[in-house]
Amino acid sequence: MRIVLLHYSALPIIGGVETVVGHHARLMTEAGHEVRVAAGRGEQVDDRVPFIQIPLADSRHPEVLSIKSELDQGRVPPAFPRLVDELTKSLREVVADADWLIAHNVCSLNKNLALTAALKRIAESARRPRFLLWHHDLAWMTPRYLAELHDGHPWDLLRTDWPEVVQVTISKFRAVELAKLMNVSMDRIRIVPNGIDMERFLKIEETTKTLLARTNLLDASPLLLLPVRITPRKNLELALRTLRALKESHPKAMLVVTGPLGAHNPANRQYFDALLDLRRELILEGSAHFLAELTDEFLPDEVISDFYQLADALFFPSREEGFGLPILEAGLARLPIFCADIPPLKELADGFANFFRPDEEPARAAKLISSRLENNLTHKFQAHVRTERAWQKVYWEKIEPLLQEG
């Protein structure tokens, strides 16, 4: 599809809406659409997404500001119709071959009512793209704007439901406000929340992104991290059996083991094969991930650190350790720690970790994890953000279906 995203300004201008438009442009492009960003100010920030400047779309254009000063006083100046004509002409050229025009906030705020009026004129024409009006803010429902708003045209454009357009808000709160403002049912309004670019926010390494793309780890809740080499003393069979038990109460629970096979004992290959057999027996394919299956390359500390940032807890069931560095790493990453009650780990984390016996019953270990995490609001919200609020999730569940409706 050919899609035009419209706002007063665009990246690299910094603002909440500008950032959202940037994410939408990236996600739509990655989904295979042909995307253009149109705005009064901005630049091309993505080689794949052309930027089209429409100077008069800028809320800070001198002519726009001059006209707005009159409109704010309740007067429609003689220059207003001419500005609407000019913007209509510019917009028609931009959207001539578009399937969708997605206007962010320009039909919600009174920053450039000539632009709003031009969009309304195009929306009423016979040949036009489909319209998505994306409302982040609503001037008519915001006290600080009310003194600038008046009855009649063009101010009423911001509180009138336009036929045959899709109305979108970013929250249920905004949807309730819009339904009241336009006197329409909630069924008329789509709610598409903003997301978070988790990989960028957490500065995820490219190698980590590749590994995540080959797994479903970002869907885990909870995600248990076991950053060890694959050797018998690490007691990985208890990790697998505990995961199986944990999935009784948390069906989306997963485990990731980041280390390679132990380098000094050929028997480690047999141990790994036995673990894979156990994984099949416990029906944990897709839930228990060994990164050693995905790569035989050395994973640097930066990549391992990424998994600490993404995980919900450290699960460390070793039968034998000389020190236990993952305990300290988990502390820095603010991860809850569940570890074997052996002297080195007890020395490191007594009073800070949740301990269990190396030969613990898996059901008891799972219950310990479940009870501690269920009472940890930080963990619960972090898991919610990771699994439900990432931009990729929002896009494929909310935005792409909207585009396909047309």
GILINGI-V171123 format. One record per pair of residues at least 24 apart in sequence whose C-alpha atoms are under 10 Angstrom apart, sorted by the first residue. I is the first residue (numbers start at 1). J is the second residue. D is the distance in whole Angstrom. If there is no record, write none. Layout:
I;J;D / I;J;D
This chain:
1;28;9 / 1;29;10 / 1;31;10 / 1;32;8 / 1;33;5 / 1;34;6 / 1;35;8 / 1;97;10 / 1;98;8 / 1;99;6 / 1;100;8 / 1;403;8 / 1;404;9 / 2;28;10 / 2;29;10 / 2;32;10 / 2;33;6 / 2;34;5 / 2;35;6 / 2;36;8 / 2;95;9 / 2;97;7 / 2;98;5 / 2;99;5 / 2;100;7 / 2;101;9 / 2;129;9 / 3;28;9 / 3;29;9 / 3;33;7 / 3;34;6 / 3;35;5 / 3;36;6 / 3;37;9 / 3;95;8 / 3;97;9 / 3;98;6 / 3;99;6 / 3;100;5 / 3;101;6 / 3;102;7 / 3;129;9 / 3;130;10 / 3;403;9 / 4;34;9 / 4;35;6 / 4;36;5 / 4;37;6 / 4;38;7 / 4;50;10 / 4;51;10 / 4;52;10 / 4;94;8 / 4;95;7 / 4;97;10 / 4;98;7 / 4;99;8 / 4;100;6 / 4;101;5 / 4;102;6 / 4;103;8 / 4;129;9 / 4;131;10 / 5;35;8 / 5;36;6 / 5;37;5 / 5;38;6 / 5;39;8 / 5;51;10 / 5;52;10 / 5;95;10 / 5;100;8 / 5;101;6 / 5;102;5 / 5;103;6 / 5;104;7 / 5;132;9 / 6;36;9 / 6;37;6 / 6;38;5 / 6;39;6 / 6;40;9 / 6;52;10 / 6;54;10 / 6;57;9 / 6;91;10 / 6;101;7 / 6;102;6 / 6;103;5 / 6;104;6 / 6;105;9 / 6;106;8 / 6;133;10 / 6;134;10 / 7;37;8 / 7;38;7 / 7;39;5 / 7;40;8 / 7;41;9 / 7;57;8 / 7;58;8 / 7;59;9 / 7;102;9 / 7;103;6 / 7;104;5 / 7;105;7 / 7;106;6 / 7;107;10 / 7;115;10 / 8;38;8 / 8;39;5 / 8;40;5 / 8;41;7 / 8;42;9 / 8;53;10 / 8;54;9 / 8;55;9 / 8;56;9 / 8;57;6 / 8;58;5 / 8;59;6 / 8;60;9 / 8;61;10 / 8;103;9 / 8;104;8 / 8;105;8 / 8;106;7 / 8;111;8 / 8;112;8 / 8;115;9 / 9;37;9 / 9;38;8 / 9;39;5 / 9;40;5 / 9;41;5 / 9;42;6 / 9;43;9 / 9;53;9 / 9;54;10 / 9;55;10 / 9;57;8 / 9;58;6 / 9;59;8 / 9;60;9 / 10;37;8 / 10;38;8 / 10;39;6 / 10;40;8 / 10;41;6 / 10;42;5 / 10;43;7 / 10;44;9 / 10;45;9 / 10;51;9 / 10;53;10 / 10;58;10 / 11;37;10 / 11;39;10 / 11;41;8 / 11;42;5 / 11;43;6 / 11;44;8 / 11;45;7 / 11;46;10 / 11;51;10 / 12;41;9 / 12;42;6 / 12;43;6 / 12;44;8 / 12;45;7 / 13;41;8 / 13;42;6 / 13;43;8 / 14;42;10 / 16;136;9 / 17;104;7 / 17;105;8 / 17;135;10 / 17;136;7 / 17;137;10 / 17;194;10 / 18;42;9 / 18;104;9 / 20;104;9 / 20;194;7 / 20;195;8 / 20;196;9 / 20;391;10 / 21;102;10 / 21;103;10 / 21;104;8 / 22;46;9 / 22;49;10 / 23;194;9 / 23;195;9 / 23;196;9 / 23;197;8 / 23;391;8 / 23;392;10 / 23;395;10 / 24;194;10 / 24;391;9 / 24;395;8 / 24;399;9 / 25;49;7 / 25;50;10 / 27;391;8 / 27;392;7 / 27;394;10 / 27;395;7 / 27;396;9 / 27;399;9 / 27;400;9 / 28;395;8 / 28;396;10 / 28;399;9 / 28;400;8 / 28;403;10 / 31;395;9 / 31;396;9 / 31;400;8 / 34;98;9 / 34;99;10 / 35;98;9 / 35;100;10 / 36;94;9 / 36;95;10 / 36;98;9 / 36;101;10 / 37;94;10 / 37;102;10 / 38;91;9 / 38;94;8 / 38;95;10 / 38;101;10 / 38;103;10 / 52;94;8 / 53;90;10 / 53;94;10 / 54;87;8 / 54;90;7 / 54;91;8 / 54;94;9 / 55;87;9 / 55;90;10 / 56;83;8 / 56;84;10 / 56;86;8 / 56;87;7 / 56;90;9 / 56;112;9 / 56;114;9 / 56;115;8 / 57;83;10 / 57;87;7 / 57;90;9 / 57;91;9 / 57;106;9 / 57;111;10 / 57;112;7 / 57;113;10 / 57;114;9 / 57;115;6 / 57;116;9 / 58;111;9 / 58;112;8 / 58;115;9 / 59;106;10 / 59;110;9 / 59;111;5 / 59;112;5 / 59;113;9 / 59;115;9 / 60;111;8 / 60;112;9 / 61;112;9 / 64;111;8 / 64;112;6 / 64;113;9 / 64;114;8 / 64;115;9 / 65;111;8 / 65;112;8 / 67;112;9 / 67;113;9 / 67;114;9 / 68;110;8 / 68;111;7 / 68;112;7 / 68;113;8 / 68;114;9 / 68;148;9 / 69;148;9 / 70;148;10 / 71;110;9 / 71;112;10 / 71;113;9 / 71;148;7 / 71;149;8 / 71;150;9 / 71;154;9 / 71;155;9 / 72;110;9 / 72;145;9 / 72;146;10 / 72;147;7 / 72;148;4 / 72;149;7 / 72;150;8 / 72;155;10 / 73;147;8 / 73;148;7 / 73;149;8 / 73;150;8 / 74;147;9 / 74;148;7 / 74;149;7 / 74;150;6 / 74;151;8 / 74;152;9 / 74;155;9 / 75;150;9 / 76;153;9 / 76;154;8 / 79;114;10 / 80;113;9 / 80;114;7 / 80;117;10 / 80;154;10 / 81;114;8 / 81;117;9 / 81;118;9 / 82;114;9 / 83;113;10 / 83;114;6 / 83;115;8 / 83;117;10 / 83;118;9 / 84;113;9 / 84;114;5 / 84;115;7 / 84;116;9 / 84;117;6 / 84;118;5 / 84;119;9 / 84;121;9 / 85;114;9 / 85;115;10 / 85;117;9 / 85;118;7 / 85;121;9 / 86;114;9 / 86;115;9 / 86;118;9 / 87;114;7 / 87;115;6 / 87;116;9 / 87;117;9 / 87;118;6 / 87;119;9 / 88;114;9 / 88;115;8 / 88;116;10 / 88;117;8 / 88;118;5 / 88;119;7 / 88;120;9 / 88;121;7 / 88;122;7 / 89;118;9 / 89;122;10 / 90;118;9 / 91;115;9 / 91;118;8 / 91;119;8 / 91;122;8 / 92;118;9 / 92;119;9 / 92;122;7 / 92;127;10 / 92;128;8 / 92;129;10 / 95;122;10 / 95;128;8 / 95;129;7 / 96;127;9 / 96;128;7 / 96;129;8 / 97;128;9 / 97;129;8 / 98;128;8 / 98;129;6 / 98;130;8 / 99;128;8 / 99;129;5 / 99;130;6 / 99;131;9 / 99;403;9 / 99;406;8 / 100;128;9 / 100;129;5 / 100;130;5 / 100;131;6 / 100;132;7 / 100;403;8 / 100;406;9 / 101;128;9 / 101;129;6 / 101;130;6 / 101;131;5 / 101;132;6 / 101;133;8 / 101;165;10 / 102;129;10 / 102;130;8 / 102;131;6 / 102;132;5 / 102;133;6 / 102;134;7 / 102;166;9 / 102;168;10 / 103;131;8 / 103;132;6 / 103;133;5 / 103;134;6 / 103;135;8 / 104;132;8 / 104;133;6 / 104;134;5 / 104;135;6 / 104;136;7 / 104;137;9 / 104;168;9 / 104;169;10 / 105;133;7 / 105;134;6 / 105;135;5 / 105;136;6 / 105;137;7 / 105;138;8 / 105;139;10 / 105;158;10 / 105;169;10 / 106;133;8 / 106;134;8 / 106;135;8 / 106;136;10 / 106;137;10 / 106;138;10 / 106;158;9 / 107;133;7 / 107;134;8 / 107;135;7 / 107;137;10 / 107;138;9 / 107;139;10 / 107;157;7 / 107;158;6 / 107;159;9 / 107;160;10 / 108;133;8 / 108;134;8 / 108;135;6 / 108;136;8 / 108;137;6 / 108;138;5 / 108;139;6 / 108;140;8 / 108;141;10 / 108;157;9 / 108;158;5 / 108;159;8 / 108;178;10 / 109;135;9 / 109;136;9 / 109;137;7 / 109;138;6 / 109;139;5 / 109;140;8 / 109;142;10 / 109;145;9 / 109;149;10 / 109;155;9 / 109;157;10 / 109;158;7 / 109;159;10 / 110;138;9 / 110;139;7 / 110;140;9 / 110;145;8 / 110;148;8 / 110;149;8 / 110;154;9 / 110;155;7 / 110;157;9 / 110;158;8 / 111;139;9 / 113;153;10 / 113;154;7 / 113;155;7 / 113;157;8 / 113;158;9 / 114;154;8 / 116;154;8 / 116;155;9 / 116;157;7 / 116;158;8 / 117;153;9 / 117;154;7 / 117;155;9 / 117;157;7 / 117;158;10 / 120;157;8 / 120;162;8 / 123;162;8 / 123;163;9 / 123;164;8 / 123;165;8 / 124;162;9 / 124;163;8 / 124;164;9 / 129;165;10 / 129;406;10 / 130;164;8 / 130;165;7 / 130;166;8 / 130;403;9 / 130;406;7 / 131;162;10 / 131;164;8 / 131;165;5 / 131;166;6 / 131;167;9 / 131;406;10 / 132;164;10 / 132;165;6 / 132;166;5 / 132;167;6 / 132;168;7 / 132;402;9 / 132;403;9 / 133;162;9 / 133;165;7 / 133;166;6 / 133;167;5 / 133;168;6 / 133;169;8 / 134;166;8 / 134;167;6 / 134;168;5 / 134;169;6 / 134;170;8 / 134;190;9 / 134;191;10 / 134;192;9 / 135;167;8 / 135;168;6 / 135;169;5 / 135;170;7 / 135;171;9 / 135;174;8 / 135;175;9 / 135;178;9 / 135;191;10 / 135;192;10 / 136;168;9 / 136;169;6 / 136;170;6 / 136;171;8 / 136;174;8 / 136;175;10 / 136;193;10 / 136;194;10 / 137;169;8 / 137;170;9 / 137;174;8 / 137;177;10 / 137;178;10 / 138;169;10 / 138;174;8 / 138;177;8 / 138;178;8 / 138;181;9 / 140;177;9 / 140;178;9 / 140;181;8 / 141;174;9 / 141;177;7 / 141;178;8 / 141;180;10 / 141;181;8 / 156;182;10 / 158;182;9 / 159;183;9 / 160;184;10 / 161;188;9 / 166;190;8 / 166;402;9 / 167;191;9 / 168;192;7 / 168;193;10 / 168;402;10 / 169;193;8 / 169;194;10 / 170;194;6 / 190;398;9 / 190;399;10 / 190;402;9 / 191;398;8 / 191;399;10 / 192;394;8 / 192;395;9 / 192;397;9 / 192;398;6 / 192;399;7 / 192;402;10 / 193;389;8 / 193;391;9 / 193;394;7 / 193;395;10 / 193;398;8 / 193;399;10 / 194;389;8 / 194;390;9 / 194;391;7 / 194;394;7 / 194;395;9 / 195;385;9 / 195;386;10 / 195;388;9 / 195;389;5 / 195;390;5 / 195;391;4 / 195;392;8 / 195;393;8 / 195;394;6 / 195;395;9 / 196;385;8 / 196;386;9 / 196;388;10 / 196;389;6 / 196;390;5 / 196;391;5 / 196;392;9 / 196;393;10 / 196;394;9 / 197;386;10 / 197;389;9 / 197;390;6 / 197;391;6 / 197;392;8 / 198;310;9 / 198;385;9 / 198;386;7 / 198;389;9 / 198;390;6 / 198;391;8 / 198;392;9 / 199;306;9 / 199;310;10 / 199;390;9 / 199;391;10 / 202;306;8 / 202;309;7 / 202;310;9 / 203;302;10 / 203;306;8 / 203;309;10 / 204;302;8 / 204;303;8 / 204;305;9 / 204;306;6 / 204;307;9 / 204;309;9 / 204;310;9 / 205;300;10 / 205;302;7 / 205;303;6 / 205;304;10 / 205;305;9 / 205;306;7 / 206;303;9 / 207;299;8 / 207;300;9 / 207;302;10 / 207;303;7 / 207;306;10 / 208;299;9 / 208;302;9 / 208;303;6 / 208;304;8 / 208;305;10 / 208;306;7 / 208;307;8 / 209;303;9 / 209;306;9 / 210;294;10 / 211;291;8 / 211;294;7 / 211;295;8 / 211;303;10 / 212;291;10 / 212;307;10 / 214;294;8 / 215;286;8 / 215;287;9 / 215;289;8 / 215;291;10 / 215;294;9 / 216;254;9 / 216;286;7 / 216;287;8 / 216;289;9 / 217;252;10 / 217;253;9 / 217;254;7 / 217;255;8 / 217;256;8 / 217;286;9 / 217;287;8 / 217;288;9 / 217;289;8 / 217;307;10 / 217;310;9 / 217;311;9 / 217;387;9 / 218;254;10 / 218;310;8 / 218;311;9 / 218;383;9 / 218;386;7 / 218;387;6 / 218;388;10 / 218;390;9 / 219;252;7 / 219;253;9 / 219;254;9 / 219;287;10 / 219;383;9 / 219;384;10 / 219;386;8 / 219;387;5 / 219;388;8 / 219;393;10 / 220;250;9 / 220;251;9 / 220;252;5 / 220;253;5 / 220;254;6 / 220;255;8 / 220;287;8 / 220;310;10 / 220;311;9 / 220;312;9 / 220;383;8 / 220;384;10 / 220;386;9 / 220;387;7 / 221;247;10 / 221;250;7 / 221;251;8 / 221;252;5 / 221;253;5 / 221;254;7 / 221;255;10 / 221;311;9 / 221;312;8 / 221;379;10 / 221;380;9 / 221;382;10 / 221;383;6 / 221;384;8 / 221;386;9 / 221;387;8 / 222;246;9 / 222;247;10 / 222;250;8 / 222;251;9 / 222;252;7 / 222;253;5 / 222;254;6 / 222;255;9 / 222;311;8 / 222;312;6 / 222;313;8 / 222;369;9 / 222;370;9 / 222;373;8 / 222;379;9 / 222;380;9 / 222;382;10 / 222;383;7 / 222;384;10 / 222;387;10 / 223;252;9 / 223;253;6 / 223;254;5 / 223;255;6 / 223;256;7 / 223;287;9 / 223;288;10 / 223;307;10 / 223;310;8 / 223;311;5 / 223;312;5 / 223;313;7 / 223;314;9 / 223;315;10 / 223;383;8 / 224;253;8 / 224;254;6 / 224;255;5 / 224;256;6 / 224;257;9 / 224;288;9 / 224;307;10 / 224;308;9 / 224;310;10 / 224;311;6 / 224;312;6 / 224;313;5 / 224;314;6 / 224;315;6 / 224;316;9 / 224;335;10 / 224;336;10 / 224;337;10 / 224;338;10 / 224;369;10 / 225;254;9 / 225;255;6 / 225;256;5 / 225;257;6 / 225;258;8 / 225;289;10 / 225;304;10 / 225;307;7 / 225;308;7 / 225;310;9 / 225;311;6 / 225;312;8 / 225;313;6 / 225;314;5 / 225;315;6 / 225;316;8 / 225;326;10 / 225;330;10 / 225;335;10 / 225;337;10 / 226;255;7 / 226;256;6 / 226;257;5 / 226;258;7 / 226;259;8 / 226;290;10 / 226;307;10 / 226;308;10 / 226;311;10 / 226;313;9 / 226;314;6 / 226;315;6 / 226;316;6 / 226;317;9 / 226;318;10 / 226;326;9 / 227;256;8 / 227;257;6 / 227;258;5 / 227;259;6 / 227;260;10 / 227;304;8 / 227;305;10 / 227;307;9 / 227;308;9 / 227;314;8 / 227;315;9 / 227;316;8 / 227;325;10 / 227;326;7 / 227;329;10 / 228;257;7 / 228;258;6 / 228;259;5 / 228;260;8 / 228;261;9 / 228;262;9 / 228;316;9 / 228;318;9 / 228;324;10 / 228;325;10 / 228;326;8 / 229;257;8 / 229;258;7 / 229;259;4 / 229;260;5 / 229;261;6 / 229;262;5 / 229;263;9 / 229;268;10 / 229;292;9 / 230;257;8 / 230;258;9 / 230;259;6 / 230;260;6 / 230;261;4 / 230;262;5 / 230;263;9 / 230;268;7 / 230;269;9 / 230;271;8 / 230;272;7 / 230;275;9 / 230;290;9 / 230;292;9 / 231;259;10 / 231;260;9 / 231;261;7 / 231;262;6 / 231;263;9 / 231;264;10 / 231;265;9 / 231;267;9 / 231;268;6 / 231;269;9 / 231;270;10 / 231;271;7 / 231;272;8 / 231;318;10 / 232;262;9 / 232;267;9 / 232;268;7 / 232;271;7 / 232;272;9 / 232;275;10 / 232;318;9 / 232;319;9 / 232;320;10 / 233;317;9 / 233;318;6 / 233;319;5 / 233;320;6 / 233;321;8 / 234;316;8 / 234;317;6 / 234;318;4 / 234;319;6 / 234;320;7 / 234;321;8 / 234;358;10 / 235;316;9 / 235;317;6 / 235;318;5 / 235;319;6 / 235;320;9 / 235;340;10 / 235;358;8 / 235;359;9 / 236;271;10 / 236;272;9 / 236;275;8 / 236;315;10 / 236;316;9 / 236;317;7 / 236;318;8 / 236;319;10 / 237;271;10 / 237;274;9 / 237;275;7 / 237;276;10 / 237;278;8 / 237;279;9 / 237;317;9 / 237;362;10 / 238;316;10 / 238;317;7 / 238;318;9 / 238;358;8 / 238;359;8 / 238;360;8 / 238;361;8 / 238;362;7 / 238;365;9 / 239;288;9 / 239;315;7 / 239;316;8 / 239;317;7 / 239;318;10 / 239;362;8 / 239;365;9 / 239;366;10 / 240;275;8 / 240;276;10 / 240;278;8 / 240;279;7 / 240;282;8 / 240;284;8 / 240;287;10 / 240;288;7 / 240;362;9 / 241;278;9 / 241;279;9 / 241;282;8 / 241;284;10 / 241;361;9 / 241;362;6 / 241;363;8 / 241;365;9 / 241;366;9 / 242;315;10 / 242;360;9 / 242;361;8 / 242;362;4 / 242;363;6 / 242;364;8 / 242;365;6 / 242;366;5 / 242;367;9 / 242;369;9 / 243;282;9 / 243;284;8 / 243;287;8 / 243;288;8 / 243;362;8 / 243;363;9 / 243;365;9 / 243;366;7 / 244;279;9 / 244;282;7 / 244;283;8 / 244;284;7 / 244;287;9 / 244;288;9 / 244;362;8 / 244;363;9 / 244;366;9 / 245;282;10 / 245;361;10 / 245;362;6 / 245;363;5 / 245;364;9 / 245;365;9 / 245;366;6 / 245;367;8 / 246;362;8 / 246;363;7 / 246;364;9 / 246;365;8 / 246;366;5 / 246;367;7 / 246;368;10 / 246;369;8 / 246;370;7 / 247;284;10 / 247;287;9 / 247;366;9 / 247;370;10 / 248;363;10 / 248;366;9 / 249;366;9 / 249;367;9 / 249;370;8 / 250;366;10 / 250;370;8 / 251;287;9 / 252;287;8 / 253;287;7 / 253;288;9 / 254;284;9 / 254;285;10 / 254;286;8 / 254;287;5 / 254;288;6 / 254;289;8 / 254;311;10 / 255;284;9 / 255;286;10 / 255;287;6 / 255;288;5 / 255;289;6 / 255;290;8 / 255;311;9 / 255;313;10 / 255;314;10 / 255;315;9 / 256;287;8 / 256;288;6 / 256;289;5 / 256;290;6 / 256;291;7 / 256;307;9 / 256;311;9 / 256;315;10 / 257;288;8 / 257;289;6 / 257;290;5 / 257;291;6 / 257;292;8 / 257;307;10 / 257;315;10 / 258;289;8 / 258;290;6 / 258;291;5 / 258;292;7 / 258;293;10 / 258;299;8 / 258;303;9 / 258;304;7 / 258;307;8 / 259;290;8 / 259;291;7 / 259;292;7 / 259;296;10 / 259;298;9 / 259;299;8 / 259;304;9 / 260;290;8 / 260;291;7 / 260;292;5 / 260;293;9 / 260;295;9 / 260;296;7 / 260;297;9 / 260;298;8 / 260;299;9 / 261;292;7 / 261;296;9 / 304;329;10 / 305;329;8 / 305;330;9 / 305;332;10 / 305;333;8 / 306;333;10 / 307;333;10 / 308;332;9 / 308;333;6 / 308;334;9 / 308;335;8 / 309;333;6 / 309;334;9 / 309;335;8 / 310;335;10 / 310;382;9 / 310;383;9 / 310;386;8 / 311;335;8 / 311;336;10 / 311;379;9 / 311;382;9 / 311;383;9 / 311;386;10 / 312;336;7 / 312;337;9 / 312;373;8 / 312;378;10 / 312;379;6 / 312;380;9 / 312;382;8 / 312;383;7 / 313;337;6 / 313;338;7 / 313;369;9 / 313;373;8 / 313;379;9 / 314;338;6 / 314;339;8 / 314;353;10 / 315;339;6 / 315;340;9 / 315;354;10 / 315;365;10 / 315;369;9 / 316;340;6 / 316;341;10 / 316;345;9 / 316;355;10 / 316;356;10 / 316;358;10 / 317;341;8 / 317;342;9 / 317;355;9 / 317;356;8 / 317;357;8 / 317;358;6 / 317;359;9 / 317;360;9 / 317;365;10 / 318;342;8 / 318;345;9 / 318;357;10 / 318;358;7 / 318;359;10 / 319;357;9 / 319;358;6 / 319;359;8 / 320;344;9 / 320;345;9 / 320;358;9 / 321;345;8 / 323;347;9 / 323;348;8 / 324;348;8 / 324;349;10 / 327;352;10 / 327;353;9 / 334;379;10 / 335;379;9 / 336;369;9 / 336;372;8 / 336;373;8 / 336;376;9 / 336;379;9 / 337;369;9 / 338;365;9 / 338;368;8 / 338;369;7 / 338;372;10 / 339;365;10
